[in-house]
Amino acid sequence: MSGYAIITVPNKWSYFYYLHSKRTQKNKTSLLGYEHCFSPSELKRLLEESGFKILDFASTLSGRTGARGPIIGTIMGGIEKYILQYFGRRMGYFCYKPTQSKDAFVHKD
């Protein structure tokens, strides 16, 4: 089976959000109960190991998403904007999983 996926998660590299998440989980005041924060590299590795091809990356600071995105995009440009996108509160990947050949599902003795 093949198809496209958009996967977004809380960002471990968003320092203050990560601390807030850990504190509310420890105090049992988190609205979610439990959430796992991923780093961009960790999520990318998991997706690639699962057979996904990465097409794009975005976060709440990438200039394309979130309420603060367009403001950041107009103030900053170039390398600063590129680096800053990896520290948004939420981040994720747009990816594609190609069709596997039918031979991949055949068990060979």
C-alpha positions, 0 to 999 in steps of 0.5 A: 500500500502506498500513500502520502502522510502528514505527521506532526508531533510536539517538538523536543527541541522547543525547550520551554514547551518540552519543560512545560510538558514534562512538568505537567506530566510529572504533576499529573496536570497535563490535559493529555495525560502523556505525550512524547516529544520527538526531535526533528531528527528522531522523527525523520529517522523513524519515518525513514526506517518505516519506508517513508520518503521525506518530502518536506518539513515544517514547524510552527516557526517555519513561516508557513504554519501557525499564528507566529509563522508569517511574522517570523517569515517577514522579519527573518530570512535566509539561514536564520529562518531555516535554523529557527524552523527546527525549534517550533512548538510543533513540527512534522513531516510531509512524506510519501510511502511508495508501493511495495512490490508483491514479492516483498509479501511472499514468504520464501522458505 
